[in-house]
């Protein structure tokens, strides 16, 4: 028995991996196949495209945040019921956490999942030289299995044939198609309104058109032939997703256009450890659902909806009151920003937020933080007492506290050294860091236990 899976890798950032991946997914779906999307690395934005195209939740595969077995578990769980799994790479094929190894790279994910790789090459302003680039990627490491090439940004069909002839002669892999440099369509900017646009269906015509263009110039039958792979071998009885416990607690999760950055696995792991997940929308001015024992405020774009959030008095009051009464809460990035006194936009407009964390958030045009983080708890952080988790930071804002002695939530270690960040108060743990719970299952156990304590202290039962 065989499976179909393929990695769409690039020679570097900006070569067109996302455009090609979305187009392939759309074309495959139009042909009647059930397609499962994956993204290498921690990014939340590209998976939102995948999810919209395939109608299945796209998932992240990250070999720095997670162990090999966890990556395989997430892949196997996500691929159930799919005819083909398409994995979009991150940066260049060999780029990852460490310039001296493949750690955290698309290449490492391709080796962990023993997946065939199609390399996307920007062929603008070159012909035979494209073969030298492909040959370099083939010879650089022994493990990856590059089985084909897609030529992107070619000037014409004639240009494509020059590139194809050179690569196939020198590299002995098929060039299965191309996209022109001047497409009749442009991928929407990854701007902060992306998620709402997707949820409103505004990008559906774009996805359809891109799928049609890819079908015209890429040999989809050849892609399917190249994607055939042997089934993966998984550890028996080690899956995170098959051991659902009885419901022990109810956890409210903020989910709307302002708060939507959640790894699907984080929610599923909470459920497998006994949490019933109840969604609500701060943006719609909804208070916390009744009889909840915990709260999860994920990342997103609160600054894009600062005016609406500022006016949502019922939601703000409900969240503040429950946290002050000891509701065990985790707030990540956008959720952390929402809990401060105010958010100031790049236009210098200031909007009052929940006000449980003393200080303001200021938006800026330049990236404030980007990268992986190894995280340990500070100040009796109930989630991470004597534990280390892994995650990442990505934000365009800075937090300016109004108190001198800050009860930091975390100490984080990244490429640029170690720092303290976030805030702990009551049973609230908040900060800019995004976690992947599969990197530290003790976080989930500690959270569930704290929720049970909180429930019992208030004399509640489910």
Long-range contacts (C-beta under 8 A, 24 or more apart in sequence): 1-231, 2-228, 2-229, 2-230, 2-231, 3-79, 3-85, 3-228, 3-229, 3-230, 3-231, 3-232, 4-83, 4-84, 4-85, 4-224, 4-227, 4-228, 4-229, 5-79, 5-84, 5-85, 5-86, 5-87, 5-113, 5-115, 5-116, 5-227, 5-229, 6-84, 6-85, 6-86, 6-87, 6-115, 6-116, 6-117, 6-118, 6-223, 6-226, 6-227, 7-40, 7-87, 7-89, 7-106, 7-109, 7-110, 7-113, 7-115, 7-116, 7-117, 7-118, 8-86, 8-87, 8-88, 8-89, 8-118, 8-120, 8-150, 9-89, 9-93, 9-106, 9-107, 9-110, 9-117, 9-118, 9-119, 9-120, 9-146, 10-89, 10-91, 10-92, 10-93, 10-119, 10-120, 11-92, 11-93, 11-119, 11-120, 11-121, 11-122, 11-133, 11-137, 12-91, 12-92, 12-95, 12-122, 13-91, 13-92, 14-122, 15-120, 15-121, 15-122, 15-152, 15-153, 16-120, 16-122, 16-152, 16-153, 16-179, 17-88, 17-89, 17-120, 18-46, 18-49, 18-88, 18-187, 19-152, 19-179, 19-187, 19-210, 20-120, 20-150, 20-152, 20-179, 20-214, 21-46, 21-50, 21-86, 21-88, 22-49, 22-50, 22-53, 22-187, 22-207, 22-210, 23-179, 23-210, 23-211, 23-213, 23-214, 23-218, 24-86, 24-214, 24-218, 24-220, 24-223, 25-50, 25-53, 25-54, 25-86, 25-211, 26-53, 26-207, 26-208, 26-210, 26-211, 26-214, 27-211, 27-212, 27-214, 27-215, 27-218, 27-220, 28-84, 28-86, 28-220, 29-53, 29-54, 29-55, 29-211, 30-211, 30-212, 30-215, 31-220, 33-83, 33-84, 34-81, 34-82, 34-83, 34-84, 35-82, 35-83, 35-84, 35-85, 35-86, 36-78, 36-79, 36-82, 36-84, 36-85, 36-86, 37-85, 37-86, 37-87, 37-88, 38-75, 38-78, 38-85, 38-86, 38-87, 38-88, 39-87, 39-88, 39-90, 40-87, 40-88, 40-89, 40-90, 40-105, 40-106, 40-109, 41-90, 41-91, 41-104, 41-106, 42-372, 42-391, 42-392, 42-394, 42-434, 42-436, 43-90, 44-261, 44-299, 45-190, 45-194, 46-88, 48-194, 48-195, 48-198, 48-260, 49-198, 49-203, 49-207, 50-86, 50-88, 51-198, 52-198, 52-203, 52-204, 52-207, 53-207, 53-211, 56-82, 57-264, 59-263, 59-264, 59-265, 60-263, 60-436, 61-87, 61-109, 61-112, 61-113, 62-104, 62-436, 63-96, 63-103, 63-104, 63-105, 63-108, 63-109, 63-112, 64-96, 64-97, 64-103, 64-104, 64-372, 64-390, 65-372, 65-390, 65-391, 65-392, 65-436, 65-438, 65-439, 66-390, 66-436, 66-438, 66-439, 68-112, 69-234, 69-235, 69-238, 70-240, 70-438, 70-439, 71-109, 71-112, 71-113, 72-112, 72-113, 72-232, 72-234, 73-234, 73-238, 73-239, 73-240, 73-241, 73-438, 74-265, 74-438, 75-113, 75-232, 76-232, 76-234, 76-239, 77-239, 77-240, 77-241, 77-265, 77-268, 78-264, 84-224, 84-227, 87-113, 87-115, 93-117, 93-119, 93-137, 93-144, 94-137, 94-140, 94-141, 97-372, 102-141, 102-143, 104-372, 107-141, 107-143, 107-144, 110-143, 110-144, 110-145, 111-143, 111-144, 113-232, 114-145, 114-229, 114-230, 114-232, 115-145, 115-229, 116-145, 116-147, 116-148, 116-226, 116-227, 116-228, 116-229, 117-144, 117-145, 117-146, 117-147, 118-146, 118-147, 118-148, 118-149, 118-150, 118-176, 118-223, 118-226, 119-146, 119-148, 119-149, 119-150, 120-149, 120-150, 120-152, 121-149, 121-150, 121-151, 121-152, 121-163, 122-152, 122-153, 123-151, 123-152, 123-153, 123-154, 123-159, 123-160, 123-163, 123-178, 124-153, 124-154, 124-155, 124-181, 126-163, 127-159, 127-162, 127-163, 127-166, 128-162, 128-166, 130-163, 130-166, 130-167, 131-163, 131-166, 131-167, 131-169, 131-170, 131-171, 132-170, 134-167, 134-170, 134-171, 134-173, 135-170, 135-171, 138-171, 138-173, 146-173, 147-173, 147-174, 147-226, 148-173, 148-174, 148-175, 148-176, 148-222, 148-223, 148-226, 149-173, 149-174, 149-175, 149-176, 150-175, 150-176, 150-177, 150-178, 150-179, 150-218, 151-175, 151-177, 151-178, 151-179, 152-178, 152-179, 153-179, 153-180, 153-181, 154-178, 154-179, 154-180, 154-181, 155-180, 155-181, 156-180, 160-217, 174-222, 174-226, 176-218, 176-219, 176-222, 176-223, 176-226, 177-214, 177-217, 177-218, 177-219, 178-217, 178-218, 179-213, 179-214, 179-217, 179-218, 180-217, 183-213, 184-209, 184-213, 185-209, 185-210, 185-213, 192-301, 192-303, 192-304, 193-301, 193-304, 195-257, 195-260, 195-300, 195-301, 196-257, 199-257, 240-265, 240-268, 240-269, 240-272, 240-438, 240-441, 241-265, 241-268, 241-269, 241-272, 242-272, 243-272, 244-271, 244-272, 245-272, 245-273, 245-274, 246-274, 247-274, 247-275, 247-276, 247-462, 248-273, 248-274, 248-275, 248-448, 248-451, 248-452, 248-462, 249-274, 249-275, 249-276, 249-293, 249-294, 249-448, 249-451, 249-452, 249-455, 249-462, 250-275, 250-276, 250-278, 250-289, 250-291, 250-292, 250-293, 250-294, 250-462, 251-275, 251-276, 251-277, 251-278, 251-292, 251-293, 251-294, 251-295, 251-296, 251-447, 251-451, 252-278, 252-279, 252-280, 252-288, 252-289, 252-292, 252-294, 252-295, 252-296, 253-277, 253-278, 253-279, 253-280, 253-295, 253-296, 253-298, 254-279, 254-280, 254-281, 254-282, 254-295, 254-296, 254-297, 254-298, 254-335, 255-279, 255-280, 255-281, 255-298, 256-281, 256-282, 256-283, 256-284, 257-283, 257-300, 257-301, 257-304, 257-305, 258-282, 258-283, 258-300, 258-301, 258-302, 258-304, 258-305, 258-308, 258-309, 258-334, 258-338, 259-283, 259-297, 259-298, 259-299, 259-300, 259-302, 259-334, 259-335, 259-338, 260-298, 260-300, 261-298, 261-299, 261-300, 261-332, 261-333, 261-334, 261-434, 262-296, 262-298, 263-436, 263-437, 265-436, 265-437, 265-438, 266-435, 266-436, 266-437, 266-438, 269-437, 269-438, 269-441, 269-444, 270-296, 270-437, 270-444, 270-447, 270-448, 273-444, 273-445, 273-448, 274-448, 275-448, 275-451, 276-462, 281-315, 282-309, 282-312, 282-315, 282-316, 282-319, 282-338, 283-308, 283-309, 283-312, 283-315, 284-312, 284-315, 285-311, 285-312, 285-313, 285-314, 285-315, 286-314, 286-315, 287-314, 287-315, 287-317, 287-318, 287-319, 288-318, 288-319, 288-322, 288-327, 291-460, 291-462, 292-322, 292-327, 293-327, 293-328, 293-451, 293-452, 293-454, 293-455, 293-460, 294-327, 294-328, 294-329, 294-447, 294-450, 294-451, 294-454, 295-319, 295-322, 295-323, 295-327, 295-328, 295-329, 295-330, 296-329, 296-330, 296-335, 297-329, 297-330, 297-331, 297-332, 297-334, 297-335, 297-336, 297-338, 297-339, 297-430, 298-332, 298-333, 298-334, 298-335, 299-332, 299-333, 299-334, 299-335, 299-434, 300-333, 300-334, 300-335, 301-334, 302-334, 302-337, 302-338, 302-343, 302-353, 303-337, 303-343, 303-345, 303-361, 303-363, 303-397, 306-343, 306-345, 306-349, 306-351, 307-351, 309-338, 309-351, 309-353, 310-351, 310-352, 310-353, 316-353, 316-354, 316-355, 319-354, 319-356, 320-354, 320-355, 320-356, 323-356, 323-425, 323-426, 323-427, 323-428, 324-356, 324-426, 325-426, 326-426, 326-427, 326-454, 326-457, 327-426, 327-427, 327-454, 328-382, 328-427, 328-447, 328-450, 328-451, 328-454, 329-427, 329-428, 329-429, 329-430, 330-383, 330-429, 330-430, 330-435, 330-447, 331-428, 331-429, 331-430, 331-431, 332-430, 332-431, 332-432, 332-433, 332-434, 332-435, 333-393, 333-394, 333-395, 333-431, 333-432, 333-433, 333-434, 335-430, 336-399, 336-422, 336-423, 336-430, 336-431, 336-432, 337-361, 337-397, 337-399, 339-428, 339-430, 340-399, 341-402, 343-397, 356-425, 356-428, 357-423, 357-425, 357-428, 357-430, 358-401, 358-402, 358-403, 359-399, 359-400, 359-401, 359-402, 359-403, 360-399, 360-400, 360-402, 361-397, 361-398, 361-399, 361-400, 362-397, 362-398, 362-400, 363-396, 363-397, 364-396, 364-397, 364-398, 365-396, 366-396, 367-394, 367-395, 367-396, 368-395, 368-396, 368-397, 368-398, 369-393, 369-394, 369-395, 369-432, 370-394, 371-414, 371-415, 371-416, 372-414, 372-415, 373-412, 373-413, 373-414, 373-433, 374-412, 374-413, 374-414, 375-410, 375-411, 375-412, 375-413, 375-433, 375-435, 376-410, 376-411, 377-409, 377-410, 377-429, 378-407, 378-408, 378-409, 378-410, 378-411, 378-420, 378-422, 378-424, 379-407, 379-408, 379-409, 379-424, 380-424, 381-409, 381-410, 381-424, 381-429, 382-427, 382-429, 382-446, 382-447, 382-450, 383-429, 383-443, 383-446, 383-447, 384-410, 384-429, 384-440, 384-443, 384-446, 385-446, 387-440, 387-442, 387-443, 387-446, 388-440, 389-435, 389-436, 389-437, 389-439, 389-440, 389-443, 390-435, 390-436, 390-439, 390-440, 391-433, 391-434, 391-435, 391-436, 391-439, 392-433, 392-434, 393-432, 393-433, 393-434, 394-434, 395-432, 399-432, 427-454
